[in-house]
Amino acid sequence: MSFNTHRQIKRLSQRYKSILIISGLLIFAVPGAVVYGKQFSQFGNVLTSRVLNQQTLPAYQFTPGQRLVYNVDYQNSSKSDLRVLFQDIKTNNSAAPAGVNAFINDFQVSLQGQLIITVLEQKDDKILLSYSLPNSTVKITSSGQEAVEQGQLIQGDLKQDIFAELNSQGKVISVSFDQNVSDIAQNFARTLLGISQFVTPSSDRNPSNWETQEDDPNGKYIARYESSWGKFEKSKLRYLESTSAKKPNASDVKTTIKPEGKLTANFNLQNGYLISLKGIELQQIIISEKNVGQVKTELDMTYISQTVLNPQQLTKLQNARTERNLLSQSVALSATPSEAETEAKIQRQELGDATLETLLADLKKAEASSDENQNHTPLYLKLKALVYLQPETSQTLGKLLATADAQSLTMQILSGALSAVGNSQAQTALTDIINARSQDWDAMYVLIPSLGSVNNPTQEAEDILSKLAFNSNDERIASTAQLALGTVAYNLTEASPTRKNKIVKQFVQKLSKAKSEEQTRQYLLVLGNTGSANAFDTIVSFTKASSVKIRGAATSALRLIDNKQVDNVITTILTKDPDDSVRLEAATTLGYREINPETFKIQKQAFTSEKSVTVRLTLLRNLWQVREQFPEVVKLVKQAAQNDASPEVKEAAASIIETDF
């Protein structure tokens, strides 16, 4: 597997992510995700209630110093397989990509212990509470192996007080943790507090059922409560769609949680406290219309006792909460870490205790090894983590690249690591190397694409590529730098539309003055890399050229443009262009684009009517990639595997069926 393919997988996994396996729950933090379905809470809130107007309707009655204790037995099992999300990423061989097992997870989590809740303060509509589990036992098992250290870490951190602010109905507004509490324990605690919410209605609502808006680590949701024979059941009707802005180049990822089951709360309505909460919850997890996991949760929570703190004890807790506010920021239960925070955690875990010195020693050893089957991906990932977390090391790595053989492992790994991180220090290192080796084609063949593919190109990076694109005496270097500039423009879509448009305008002008078929083709390919809608009309005009090479390049150049007219142009080329190679470009280009019912219909028809075997094979791959969205594809491919007139298509269809079924 190439390093570029590995970066694709890592970026996808981080975007979908991420599925966070926290306390055995699959907790999703996907920007723009839509989560819906019926779900039942797992902990009824343990705060006291009182009877209103002889109705079995709870209403909280908070008394500062009141402390309630519950026995909690929590069991959770979760399984996920994210490989289905990457089935369309093609590798250079049929073997599974290195590290793919990281996408298969099987977790069991259990917690037994006492949950202690103390009322600290009540002021207007604001209630302050503290939560702790001082005598809990936490056990985590991953793929059959007990994660002893993680379990002990959570167990120890949960002994510390967690402070929470609620409104008078019992909705958790925010929580705060000691700054030394681990991330995994914080996420575990937020999960428990989220599912322990029991939000009461206002007095003017229906006493038998009511709805509220709440949140948990999955996001904000609408909850429904129903009262029956002195017991209460809570279900989550739907999660609300995130209002966070979608980045221009970001994929629109839809995440769905489909829950079943229920939990039943038994209240002592006369004395106003929860007696027990028991039940089972099942969840199916779907990402991008693909089933990736399932979760089963069992809860048994039983009231033990309650006491009242003396004034000194209460004051001590209140002072601790005041001090906490000075050191730690309160967060909502649905708060998710930023992309930068998530990435930093991933890279810290990847780097571990490795240092610049140890990694360079490992690189030297790997370079000298004669083992052709050695897996260098772990070393690449650690060097990438080093560049991310310690950007100052880029300069040292750059010096190694300045003298490295262009075909060496050092060139491949270090240029890939610097490019994948792409911070300003990494870009400066790459820029300096390119300047120093600007006449070395073999080195430029690796380094120019590495610099051109960084996510947020600096002006310095753009300038060096422009210099090579228009001033290099080596046509190979100039051509490669021009294509890299197109990629730079695409990656500037969000960061600097002005810089992007300037690059696009520059190449549109060059295209209009091209003096040869080869120049025309080159500038079309550059504009294709920009993905700019501003170049649409110019590119389309060349799809009708007399030259087959020009028409093919223009067709390919449409692949990244976000314009509703693009699909019509490409499908017209697929069905009407007289040349096989141009129709092949159209089929390949459609494989880059999101399919819709119309383009699916046209590709399906073309698959059966197309005369070129090569075009049909490409359409076969396109159609198979969307089989979950269009289930009829499976029947079509099975028929091709049995009866297709083309031996090549028949064999390819049979291979697809055999591999995936």
Secondary structure per residue as TSV (DSSP state, phi and psi in degrees):
chain	resnum	aa	ss	phi	psi
A	1	M	-	360.0	133.8
A	2	S	-	-73.7	160.3
A	3	F	H	-66.5	-32.5
A	4	N	H	-63.2	-41.8
A	5	T	H	-64.0	-40.3
A	6	H	H	-62.8	-38.6
A	7	R	H	-65.1	-37.0
A	8	Q	H	-57.5	-48.3
A	9	I	H	-64.5	-44.0
A	10	K	H	-62.0	-43.0
A	11	R	H	-65.0	-42.1
A	12	L	H	-62.8	-45.1
A	13	S	H	-64.6	-35.9
A	14	Q	H	-72.3	-34.0
A	15	R	H	-69.8	-46.8
A	16	Y	H	-69.5	-19.0
A	17	K	H	-49.0	-56.9
A	18	S	-	10.9	140.5
A	19	I	E	-77.6	114.8
A	20	L	E	-96.1	118.9
A	21	I	E	-87.8	95.6
A	22	I	E	-117.3	121.6
A	23	S	T	51.0	33.1
A	24	G	T	80.8	-6.1
A	25	L	E	-90.2	143.1
A	26	L	E	-85.5	104.5
A	27	I	E	-108.6	118.9
A	28	F	E	-97.6	139.2
A	29	A	-	-128.5	60.3
A	30	V	-	-102.4	121.8
A	31	P	T	-58.0	131.9
A	32	G	T	77.7	10.6
A	33	A	-	-70.5	148.3
A	34	V	-	-115.2	121.0
A	35	V	-	-121.2	130.1
A	36	Y	E	-144.1	174.2
A	37	G	E	122.4	175.0
A	38	K	E	-96.1	133.6
A	39	Q	E	-145.9	148.5
A	40	F	E	-114.5	142.6
A	41	S	-	-70.1	163.4
A	42	Q	S	-112.1	-27.6
A	43	F	-	-122.8	121.7
A	44	G	-	-72.0	147.0
A	45	N	-	-67.1	142.0
A	46	V	-	-92.0	8.6
A	47	L	S	-75.6	155.5
A	48	T	-	-70.6	158.5
A	49	S	B	-135.4	168.1
A	50	R	-	-136.9	159.5
A	51	V	-	-86.6	132.8
A	52	L	B	-108.5	123.4
A	53	N	T	49.9	41.9
A	54	Q	T	63.7	14.0
A	55	Q	B	-93.8	153.6
A	56	T	S	-83.7	56.1
A	57	L	-	-116.1	118.9
A	58	P	-	-76.1	144.7
A	59	A	-	-146.6	125.5
A	60	Y	B	-65.4	142.8
A	61	Q	-	-132.8	95.9
A	62	F	-	-88.9	134.0
A	63	T	-	-125.1	113.5
A	64	P	T	-53.0	133.0
A	65	G	T	96.1	-13.1
A	66	Q	E	-69.8	134.2
A	67	R	E	-129.8	127.7
A	68	L	E	-117.5	142.1
A	69	V	E	-125.1	134.0
A	70	Y	E	-132.0	144.7
A	71	N	E	-82.8	133.3
A	72	V	E	-126.3	128.8
A	73	D	E	-123.9	109.9
A	74	Y	E	-120.0	124.1
A	75	Q	E	-126.3	132.3
A	76	N	E	-142.5	134.4
A	77	S	E	-129.2	137.6
A	78	S	E	-141.1	140.2
A	79	K	E	-131.1	138.4
A	80	S	E	-145.0	148.6
A	81	D	E	-139.6	102.5
A	82	L	G	-87.6	0.1
A	83	R	G	-60.0	-30.4
A	84	V	G	-61.4	-25.7
A	85	L	G	-72.0	-20.6
A	86	F	G	-111.9	16.6
A	87	Q	T	-66.9	-19.1
A	88	D	T	-93.3	-1.7
A	89	I	-	-82.7	123.2
A	90	K	-	-94.7	134.0
A	91	T	-	-108.4	173.2
A	92	N	S	-78.0	-7.2
A	93	N	S	-146.5	173.5
A	94	S	S	-84.8	-6.9
A	95	A	S	-72.5	155.2
A	96	A	-	-64.9	140.1
A	97	P	-	-58.9	148.9
A	98	A	T	-60.1	135.4
A	99	G	T	83.5	4.7
A	100	V	G	-63.8	-24.7
A	101	N	G	-63.8	-17.0
A	102	A	G	-64.1	-16.2
A	103	F	G	-92.7	0.7
A	104	I	E	-109.9	120.3
A	105	N	E	-128.7	141.4
A	106	D	E	-140.7	105.0
A	107	F	E	-118.5	141.5
A	108	Q	E	-126.5	133.0
A	109	V	E	-132.6	135.9
A	110	S	E	-135.7	148.1
A	111	L	E	-139.3	126.5
A	112	Q	E	-126.7	136.5
A	113	G	E	165.4	-165.7
A	114	Q	E	-110.7	129.4
A	115	L	E	-97.9	121.7
A	116	I	E	-113.2	126.6
A	117	I	E	-123.4	130.1
A	118	T	E	-125.3	132.5
A	119	V	E	-84.7	121.0
A	120	L	E	-95.5	-39.3
A	121	E	E	-162.8	147.4
A	122	Q	E	-132.3	124.0
A	123	K	E	-143.9	115.4
A	124	D	T	55.1	-122.3
A	125	D	T	-95.7	10.8
A	126	K	E	-110.6	129.8
A	127	I	E	-121.3	131.8
A	128	L	E	-109.5	129.1
A	129	L	E	-128.7	160.6
A	130	S	E	-123.8	141.4
A	131	Y	E	-121.1	144.7
A	132	S	E	-157.2	156.5
A	133	L	-	-129.6	78.1
A	134	P	T	-71.7	-22.5
A	135	N	T	-122.9	35.4
A	136	S	-	-87.1	156.8
A	137	T	E	-122.0	121.0
A	138	V	E	-114.4	130.8
A	139	K	E	-129.5	129.1
A	140	I	E	-122.5	129.9
A	141	T	E	-123.6	129.0
A	142	S	E	-120.8	116.8
A	143	S	T	50.0	42.8
A	144	G	T	86.2	-7.3
A	145	Q	E	-107.9	128.3
A	146	E	E	-74.0	129.1
A	147	A	-	-91.5	81.1
A	148	V	H	-62.6	-46.5
A	149	E	H	-63.4	-42.0
A	150	Q	H	-65.1	-42.5
A	151	G	H	-61.4	-43.7
A	152	Q	H	-67.8	-35.6
A	153	L	H	-62.7	-48.9
A	154	I	H	-62.9	-44.6
A	155	Q	H	-56.9	-43.4
A	156	G	H	-70.3	-41.4
A	157	D	H	-68.1	-31.3
A	158	L	T	-72.2	-8.2
A	159	K	T	-72.6	-22.4
A	160	Q	S	-80.4	152.6
A	161	D	-	-69.5	136.0
A	162	I	E	-110.7	123.0
A	163	F	E	-98.2	138.7
A	164	A	E	-136.3	145.9
A	165	E	E	-109.6	128.6
A	166	L	E	-121.9	159.6
A	167	N	E	-88.8	178.9
A	168	S	T	-69.0	-16.2
A	169	Q	T	-87.8	-5.0
A	170	G	-	97.3	6.8
A	171	K	-	-75.3	129.5
A	172	V	E	-75.7	119.7
A	173	I	E	-89.5	-44.0
A	174	S	E	-159.8	161.7
A	175	V	E	-135.8	156.0
A	176	S	E	-137.8	143.6
A	177	F	-	-121.2	156.1
A	178	D	-	-59.6	141.4
A	179	Q	T	-63.5	-16.4
A	180	N	T	-92.0	-4.0
A	181	V	S	-72.1	132.9
A	182	S	-	-65.8	157.2
A	183	D	H	-60.6	-42.0
A	184	I	H	-66.4	-35.9
A	185	A	H	-70.3	-37.6
A	186	Q	H	-61.8	-45.0
A	187	N	H	-64.8	-39.0
A	188	F	H	-60.6	-47.2
A	189	A	H	-65.6	-41.1
A	190	R	H	-62.7	-34.4
A	191	T	H	-64.3	-46.5
A	192	L	H	-63.8	-43.9
A	193	L	H	-66.9	-36.2
A	194	G	H	-63.6	-44.5
A	195	I	H	-82.2	-8.4
A	196	S	T	-89.0	-3.6
A	197	Q	-	-65.2	132.9
A	198	F	-	-133.3	100.1
A	199	V	-	-96.5	121.4
A	200	T	-	-83.8	159.8
A	201	P	-	-86.0	167.4
A	202	S	-	-79.0	162.5
A	203	S	T	-65.6	-19.0
A	204	D	T	-92.0	9.9
A	205	R	S	-96.9	166.7
A	206	N	-	-59.5	123.4
A	207	P	T	-69.8	-14.6
A	208	S	T	-95.1	-22.6
A	209	N	E	-158.5	151.1
A	210	W	E	-157.7	162.4
A	211	E	E	-123.8	146.8
A	212	T	E	-140.3	161.0
A	213	Q	E	-103.9	125.6
A	214	E	E	-134.2	-177.9
A	215	D	E	-147.4	159.9
A	216	D	E	-148.5	-176.3
A	217	P	T	-61.6	-13.5
A	218	N	T	-83.6	-16.3
A	219	G	E	132.0	-168.2
A	220	K	E	-87.5	145.0
A	221	Y	E	-148.5	164.8
A	222	I	E	-101.1	125.1
A	223	A	E	-110.7	146.5
A	224	R	E	-119.7	133.2
A	225	Y	E	-113.6	139.3
A	226	E	E	-132.5	136.8
A	227	S	E	-108.5	133.6
A	228	S	E	-151.4	116.6
A	229	W	T	54.1	45.9
A	230	G	T	79.1	4.0
A	231	K	E	-117.7	161.3
A	232	F	E	-129.3	137.7
A	233	E	E	-121.0	138.0
A	234	K	E	-118.4	132.7
A	235	S	E	-130.6	145.3
A	236	K	E	-93.0	115.8
A	237	L	E	-74.7	-45.2
A	238	R	E	-167.3	151.0
A	239	Y	E	-90.3	146.0
A	240	L	-	-86.2	142.4
A	241	E	-	-66.2	137.3
A	242	S	-	-63.2	141.7
A	243	T	-	-98.3	6.3
A	244	S	-	-67.2	144.1
A	245	A	-	-69.4	140.8
A	246	K	-	-90.2	132.1
A	247	K	-	-70.3	148.0
A	248	P	T	-55.9	-40.3
A	249	N	T	-94.6	5.8
A	250	A	S	-85.7	148.7
A	251	S	-	-77.7	146.3
A	252	D	-	-88.1	96.1
A	253	V	-	-97.1	122.1
A	254	K	-	-103.6	123.5
A	255	T	E	-115.8	132.5
A	256	T	E	-127.3	134.3
A	257	I	E	-114.4	118.8
A	258	K	E	-111.0	100.7
A	259	P	E	-96.5	158.0
A	260	E	E	-137.6	168.3
A	261	G	E	95.2	-179.8
A	262	K	E	-158.1	161.7
A	263	L	E	-126.8	141.9
A	264	T	E	-116.2	127.8
A	265	A	E	-100.1	134.4
A	266	N	E	-112.5	117.8
A	267	F	E	-106.6	143.7
A	268	N	E	-86.3	95.1
A	269	L	T	-70.1	-26.7
A	270	Q	T	-70.9	-41.0
A	271	N	T	-103.2	-6.7
A	272	G	T	75.9	48.5
A	273	Y	E	-149.9	160.6
A	274	L	E	-75.9	130.4
A	275	I	E	-90.2	-45.2
A	276	S	E	-160.2	161.9
A	277	L	E	-146.9	117.9
A	278	K	E	-136.9	148.2
A	279	G	E	163.3	179.7
A	280	I	E	-131.7	138.2
A	281	E	E	-124.4	135.4
A	282	L	E	-118.4	143.1
A	283	Q	E	-137.0	137.4
A	284	Q	E	-106.8	131.4
A	285	I	E	-108.3	124.2
A	286	I	E	-126.4	128.8
A	287	I	E	-123.3	129.8
A	288	S	T	49.7	44.0
A	289	E	T	65.9	19.7
A	290	K	E	-122.0	130.1
A	291	N	E	-74.5	116.1
A	292	V	E	-114.6	-9.7
A	293	G	E	-174.2	168.4
A	294	Q	E	-146.1	151.1
A	295	V	E	-135.5	139.1
A	296	K	E	-126.9	128.1
A	297	T	E	-126.7	132.2
A	298	E	E	-120.8	137.0
A	299	L	E	-135.3	136.6
A	300	D	E	-137.0	109.8
A	301	M	E	-125.0	126.8
A	302	T	E	-134.3	133.3
A	303	Y	E	-67.0	137.9
A	304	I	E	-110.4	-57.3
A	305	S	E	-165.2	172.6
A	306	Q	E	-146.9	149.3
A	307	T	E	-137.5	178.0
A	308	V	E	-125.7	127.5
A	309	L	-	-68.4	149.3
A	310	N	-	-76.6	164.4
A	311	P	H	-55.1	-38.8
A	312	Q	H	-64.9	-43.2
A	313	Q	H	-64.0	-41.7
A	314	L	H	-65.5	-44.2
A	315	T	H	-61.0	-38.8
A	316	K	H	-61.6	-43.7
A	317	L	H	-67.5	-39.7
A	318	Q	H	-64.2	-40.4
A	319	N	H	-66.1	-37.3
A	320	A	H	-63.3	-38.2
A	321	R	H	-67.1	-39.9
A	322	T	H	-62.7	-43.2
A	323	E	H	-64.9	-38.0
A	324	R	H	-59.8	-41.0
A	325	N	H	-61.5	-27.4
A	326	L	H	-76.8	-22.2
A	327	L	H	-110.6	-27.6
A	328	S	S	-128.8	146.6
A	329	Q	-	-91.4	136.2
A	330	S	-	-75.7	145.1
A	331	V	B	-133.1	153.7
A	332	A	-	-72.9	157.5
A	333	L	T	-61.9	-30.5
A	334	S	T	-89.8	2.3
A	335	A	-	-62.9	135.6
A	336	T	-	-118.7	147.6
A	337	P	-	-65.6	152.6
A	338	S	-	-67.0	165.4
A	339	E	H	-59.7	-37.6
A	340	A	H	-65.9	-41.8
A	341	E	H	-64.7	-43.1
A	342	T	H	-62.7	-44.7
A	343	E	H	-63.7	-41.2
A	344	A	H	-61.8	-39.9
A	345	K	H	-64.2	-41.8
A	346	I	H	-62.5	-43.6
A	347	Q	H	-71.4	-34.6
A	348	R	H	-63.7	-40.9
A	349	Q	H	-65.6	-39.9
A	350	E	H	-66.2	-41.6
A	351	L	H	-71.4	-39.2
A	352	G	T	59.8	-132.6
A	353	D	T	-99.4	14.0
A	354	A	-	-70.0	150.5
A	355	T	-	-126.5	171.8
A	356	L	H	-55.8	-44.9
A	357	E	H	-64.3	-46.2
A	358	T	H	-67.6	-35.8
A	359	L	H	-71.0	-38.2
A	360	L	H	-66.2	-35.1
A	361	A	H	-65.4	-40.8
A	362	D	H	-65.6	-37.8
A	363	L	H	-64.8	-43.0
A	364	K	H	-62.3	-41.1
A	365	K	H	-65.4	-42.9
A	366	A	H	-65.6	-37.5
A	367	E	H	-62.4	-36.7
A	368	A	H	-83.9	-12.2
A	369	S	-	-70.9	145.0
A	370	S	-	-99.3	4.8
A	371	D	-	-78.3	105.5
A	372	E	T	-71.9	-18.4
A	373	N	T	-96.2	6.3
A	374	Q	-	-64.5	135.2
A	375	N	-	-88.4	112.1
A	376	H	-	-96.3	-0.7
A	377	T	H	-59.6	-44.3
A	378	P	H	-58.1	-38.3
A	379	L	H	-67.1	-42.7
A	380	Y	H	-58.3	-45.4
A	381	L	H	-64.7	-36.8
A	382	K	H	-69.9	-39.8
A	383	L	H	-66.8	-37.0
A	384	K	H	-62.1	-44.4
A	385	A	H	-62.1	-38.6
A	386	L	H	-61.2	-46.2
A	387	V	H	-63.1	-38.3
A	388	Y	H	-66.9	-47.4
A	389	L	H	-84.3	-28.3
A	390	Q	-	-129.5	73.2
A	391	P	G	-59.1	-22.6
A	392	E	G	-64.7	-19.5
A	393	T	G	-73.1	-11.2
A	394	S	H	-58.3	-36.8
A	395	Q	H	-62.8	-42.5
A	396	T	H	-65.7	-42.8
A	397	L	H	-65.2	-35.8
A	398	G	H	-62.7	-38.9
A	399	K	H	-63.7	-36.0
A	400	L	H	-66.1	-39.1
A	401	L	H	-68.1	-28.4
A	402	A	H	-61.3	-26.2
A	403	T	H	-118.5	0.3
A	404	A	S	-71.9	144.8
A	405	D	-	-63.3	137.8
A	406	A	T	-61.2	-25.8
A	407	Q	T	-97.2	4.4
A	408	S	S	-80.1	162.0
A	409	L	H	-64.1	-36.2
A	410	T	H	-59.1	-45.5
A	411	M	H	-62.0	-45.2
A	412	Q	H	-64.2	-49.2
A	413	I	H	-72.5	-47.1
A	414	L	H	-70.2	-40.8
A	415	S	H	-64.5	-37.8
A	416	G	H	-65.7	-41.3
A	417	A	H	-66.4	-44.5
A	418	L	H	-64.2	-40.7
A	419	S	H	-67.9	-43.0
A	420	A	H	-63.1	-38.5
A	421	V	H	-76.9	-52.8
A	422	G	-	66.0	19.9
A	423	N	-	-70.2	173.8
A	424	S	H	-60.9	-38.1
A	425	Q	H	-65.7	-39.8
A	426	A	H	-65.4	-41.2
A	427	Q	H	-65.9	-38.2
A	428	T	H	-62.8	-41.8
A	429	A	H	-61.5	-46.0
A	430	L	H	-64.3	-40.2
A	431	T	H	-62.2	-44.3
A	432	D	H	-61.9	-41.1
A	433	I	H	-65.5	-43.7
A	434	I	H	-61.8	-41.5
A	435	N	H	-59.6	-43.2
A	436	A	H	-72.1	-27.4
A	437	R	T	-120.2	32.0
A	438	S	T	-64.8	-16.0
A	439	Q	T	-101.2	-0.4
A	440	D	-	-96.5	95.7
A	441	W	H	-59.0	-43.4
A	442	D	H	-59.0	-40.7
A	443	A	H	-72.4	-40.6
A	444	M	H	-63.4	-31.7
A	445	Y	H	-58.6	-30.7
A	446	V	H	-93.2	-44.4
A	447	L	H	-76.1	-38.0
A	448	I	H	-62.7	-49.8
A	449	P	H	-62.1	-32.1
A	450	S	H	-63.0	-43.4
A	451	L	H	-73.0	-38.7
A	452	G	H	-67.4	-22.2
A	453	S	T	-95.3	4.4
A	454	V	-	-63.9	149.1
A	455	N	S	-69.6	-34.1
A	456	N	S	-131.7	80.7
A	457	P	-	-63.5	134.8
A	458	T	-	-79.3	164.4
A	459	Q	H	-62.8	-35.5
A	460	E	H	-60.7	-43.1
A	461	A	H	-65.6	-43.5
A	462	E	H	-61.2	-41.1
A	463	D	H	-64.7	-43.5
A	464	I	H	-68.1	-36.3
A	465	L	H	-68.9	-38.4
A	466	S	H	-63.3	-41.1
A	467	K	H	-59.0	-46.1
A	468	L	H	-70.8	-36.8
A	469	A	H	-63.7	-34.3
A	470	F	H	-116.0	-5.8
A	471	N	H	-126.8	-10.0
A	472	S	-	-69.3	139.9
A	473	N	S	-80.6	-13.6
A	474	D	-	-94.9	113.4
A	475	E	H	-60.0	-32.7
A	476	R	H	-65.2	-43.7
A	477	I	H	-66.3	-44.0
A	478	A	H	-61.2	-44.8
A	479	S	H	-63.4	-43.5
A	480	T	H	-65.1	-40.1
A	481	A	H	-66.9	-36.3
A	482	Q	H	-63.8	-45.5
A	483	L	H	-62.0	-38.3
A	484	A	H	-65.1	-35.8
A	485	L	H	-63.1	-37.3
A	486	G	H	-60.6	-41.9
A	487	T	H	-66.4	-38.9
A	488	V	H	-57.1	-44.6
A	489	A	H	-60.9	-43.2
A	490	Y	H	-60.5	-42.1
A	491	N	H	-76.1	-7.5
A	492	L	T	-93.7	3.7
A	493	T	T	-51.5	-44.8
A	494	E	T	-90.6	-44.3
A	495	A	T	-69.3	-39.4
A	496	S	-	-155.5	83.9
A	497	P	H	-57.6	-31.4
A	498	T	H	-64.5	-46.1
A	499	R	H	-64.7	-39.0
A	500	K	H	-61.1	-49.5
A	501	N	H	-63.6	-31.3
A	502	K	H	-65.3	-42.5
A	503	I	H	-65.7	-44.5
A	504	V	H	-60.2	-46.9
A	505	K	H	-60.0	-39.6
A	506	Q	H	-60.7	-43.5
A	507	F	H	-81.5	-25.7
A	508	V	H	-63.1	-42.0
A	509	Q	H	-64.9	-42.2
A	510	K	H	-65.3	-36.8
A	511	L	H	-62.4	-40.1
A	512	S	H	-67.4	-19.7
A	513	K	T	-111.1	11.1
A	514	A	-	-59.4	138.1
A	515	K	-	-102.8	-3.4
A	516	S	S	-148.9	164.1
A	517	E	H	-61.3	-38.7
A	518	E	H	-66.5	-40.8
A	519	Q	H	-63.7	-43.8
A	520	T	H	-59.1	-46.7
A	521	R	H	-61.0	-43.4
A	522	Q	H	-60.2	-47.0
A	523	Y	H	-70.3	-30.6
A	524	L	H	-65.0	-41.4
A	525	L	H	-64.4	-38.6
A	526	V	H	-62.8	-47.2
A	527	L	H	-62.8	-33.1
A	528	G	H	-62.4	-37.7
A	529	N	H	-67.1	-26.4
A	530	T	H	-73.0	-27.8
A	531	G	T	60.7	30.7
A	532	S	-	-92.6	128.2
A	533	A	G	-65.2	-22.9
A	534	N	G	-66.1	-20.1
A	535	A	G	-96.7	1.3
A	536	F	H	-58.0	-54.4
A	537	D	H	-60.7	-40.5
A	538	T	H	-63.0	-46.1
A	539	I	H	-65.0	-44.0
A	540	V	H	-60.1	-35.4
A	541	S	H	-60.8	-25.4
A	542	F	G	-89.2	-7.4
A	543	T	G	-72.5	-10.0
A	544	K	G	-107.3	11.4
A	545	A	-	-65.5	157.7
A	546	S	S	-73.9	-27.7
A	547	S	-	-76.5	129.4
A	548	V	H	-63.4	-41.9
A	549	K	H	-61.7	-40.5
A	550	I	H	-67.0	-45.3
A	551	R	H	-61.8	-40.5
A	552	G	H	-64.7	-43.0
A	553	A	H	-65.4	-41.0
A	554	A	H	-64.7	-39.6
A	555	T	H	-62.4	-46.6
A	556	S	H	-62.5	-34.1
A	557	A	T	-68.5	-10.1
A	558	L	T	-87.7	-6.8
A	559	R	T	-61.5	-32.9
A	560	L	T	-102.7	-1.2
A	561	I	-	-78.4	127.5
A	562	D	-	-89.9	86.4
A	563	N	-	-150.3	130.1
A	564	K	H	-62.2	-25.0
A	565	Q	H	-76.1	-17.6
A	566	V	H	-60.6	-46.4
A	567	D	H	-59.5	-39.6
A	568	N	H	-63.5	-41.2
A	569	V	H	-64.6	-46.6
A	570	I	H	-67.0	-43.4
A	571	T	H	-67.5	-31.5
A	572	T	H	-64.8	-42.3
A	573	I	H	-63.2	-41.2
A	574	L	H	-60.0	-38.5
A	575	T	H	-95.2	-16.4
A	576	K	H	-125.0	-19.1
A	577	D	-	-66.2	135.8
A	578	P	S	-75.7	-13.2
A	579	D	-	-101.3	133.9
A	580	D	H	-59.4	-42.4
A	581	S	H	-66.8	-33.6
A	582	V	H	-72.4	-41.2
A	583	R	H	-64.0	-33.8
A	584	L	H	-63.6	-41.6
A	585	E	H	-61.7	-38.5
A	586	A	H	-64.5	-43.9
A	587	A	H	-64.1	-42.1
A	588	T	H	-64.2	-41.9
A	589	T	H	-63.7	-39.5
A	590	L	H	-62.6	-29.0
A	591	G	H	-66.8	-21.6
A	592	Y	H	-81.4	-20.2
A	593	R	S	-101.7	154.9
A	594	E	-	-68.6	129.4
A	595	I	-	-79.7	151.9
A	596	N	-	-135.6	170.0
A	597	P	H	-54.2	-36.1
A	598	E	H	-71.3	-47.2
A	599	T	H	-69.1	-29.7
A	600	F	H	-64.0	-46.2
A	601	K	H	-59.9	-43.3
A	602	I	H	-68.5	-41.6
A	603	Q	H	-66.2	-37.3
A	604	K	H	-63.3	-44.7
A	605	Q	H	-65.6	-40.5
A	606	A	H	-65.6	-33.8
A	607	F	H	-60.7	-36.3
A	608	T	H	-85.8	-26.1
A	609	S	H	-102.5	-19.9
A	610	E	-	-63.3	138.6
A	611	K	-	-90.2	-28.6
A	612	S	-	-76.9	123.9
A	613	V	H	-63.7	-40.3
A	614	T	H	-62.2	-42.6
A	615	V	H	-64.3	-42.8
A	616	R	H	-63.1	-39.6
A	617	L	H	-62.8	-38.7
A	618	T	H	-66.8	-43.0
A	619	L	H	-63.8	-36.1
A	620	L	H	-58.9	-44.7
A	621	R	H	-64.9	-42.7
A	622	N	H	-58.6	-46.9
A	623	L	H	-67.4	-40.0
A	624	W	H	-65.2	-30.7
A	625	Q	H	-66.2	-21.7
A	626	V	T	-113.4	25.6
A	627	R	T	-64.2	-29.0
A	628	E	T	-74.0	-33.5
A	629	Q	T	-75.2	-34.0
A	630	F	S	-128.6	85.6
A	631	P	T	-58.0	-22.6
A	632	E	H	-64.2	-15.4
A	633	V	H	-60.5	-38.1
A	634	V	H	-59.5	-45.2
A	635	K	H	-63.5	-41.7
A	636	L	H	-60.3	-45.7
A	637	V	H	-69.6	-38.1
A	638	K	H	-62.8	-39.8
A	639	Q	H	-64.2	-41.1
A	640	A	H	-63.8	-37.8
A	641	A	H	-66.1	-24.5
A	642	Q	H	-98.0	-37.1
A	643	N	H	-128.4	0.5
A	644	D	-	-62.3	141.9
A	645	A	S	-71.0	-24.6
A	646	S	-	-88.3	122.2
A	647	P	H	-60.0	-36.8
A	648	E	H	-66.7	-45.0
A	649	V	H	-67.1	-40.9
A	650	K	H	-60.9	-44.4
A	651	E	H	-66.4	-42.0
A	652	A	H	-64.7	-41.4
A	653	A	H	-64.8	-42.0
A	654	A	H	-63.8	-38.4
A	655	S	H	-65.1	-40.0
A	656	I	H	-62.9	-46.8
A	657	I	H	-62.4	-43.4
A	658	E	H	-66.0	-37.1
A	659	T	H	-71.6	-40.3
A	660	D	H	-100.3	-0.6
A	661	F	-	-128.2	360.0
